Amino acid sequence: MTLSVRLAETAQDDLFELGIWIAAGADKDTARHYVARIEEACHQLADYPRRGSPRDDIMDGLRSIAFGRRATIFYRIEPTEIVIVHILHSGRAIESAFPE
């Protein structure tokens, strides 16, 4: 059974901030393209949700998968959906996204 994929508000905020940061350093088209590729990678998790690495050290049930060399997608597998919790650029500290 293929699960649906939902971006939590925190992940949506992460993508928005990432898009702004890329647009400032490059341009809006580059930012849109990069964000779209990340969103596509998130939705591909529906077919193979367990391919990410377990990250129970951060939060029970959390998994992560790298996107390129610069971003990490953090997600949870729930009974009916995959919830994308955060999408962090390599420059952002994990601790700030997952406070205890």
N, C-alpha and C positions, 0 to 999 in steps of 0.2 A: 504494500500500500504506500503510495506516494503521499507524503505529508505536505501541508501548505507551509509557506514561509511568511513570517510577519516580522517587520522591523519594529522593535520597541521604540518608544519616543527617544530614549537615550541614543540609540543607533541612528535614528533620523537626524538628531542634533549633531552627532559626530560627522555624518555625511555632509550636512550643511556647512559646518565649520571647515571641513576638509576642502570642500568645493571653493569656499571663499579664499582659503589659504593658497590653493593652486592657482586660482584666477589672479590673485595678486602677484604671484611669481611668474606666471605664464600668460594665459588669457582665458576668457570665459569658455571658449570652445574646448580647449584642453581640459579644463575643469569638468565640464559636462560629460565629456567622453570618459574620463577617468572614473567619475562617480557612477556612470551608467555601467561600466565594466565591473565595478565592485558590486552593484546591485545584481547584476547578472550572476556573479559568483555566489552571492547569497542565495539566489533562487535555485542554483544548481545543487545546493545542499539538500533539496527535497528528494533528489534521487539517491544520494549517498550520504545520509546524515552522519554516519559514524566515521567518516574519513578524517575528521579533525581529531586533534589530540585531546585527551581528557585533561582538564585544568581544575581538578578538585582542590588543588592547593590554593586557588583563588576563591572558588565558590563551588559548593556541591552541585554536580550535574553540569557544570560549565565545560564547554569544549572550545577549541580554537583552531583556526586554519589560517595559514599565511596567504596574503594576496600580494603577489609579486614579491618584491624585496622590501617594500615600504609600509605595508599595512597588515593588520591582523584582524580577522573577524572572530568575535567571541559570540557563542550561541549556546542555547539549551535545547535539548530534544524533549518535547512534551508529548503527551499521548496523541494529540491531533494536529500538532503543528511544531515547526521549528521557530524558535524566537531568537532573532538576532539581537543581542543585548548591547554590544558595543562594536564599533569599527574604529580601531585606533591606528593612527599614523605612527611610524617608528619613533618619532620624536616625542610622543606623549607617554608619560609614565603610567604604567598599568595601575599603580597604587592610587593615583588620583581618580581613576575611573571606577575602581572597585574598593571603596573605603570599607573598613571592617564594620 
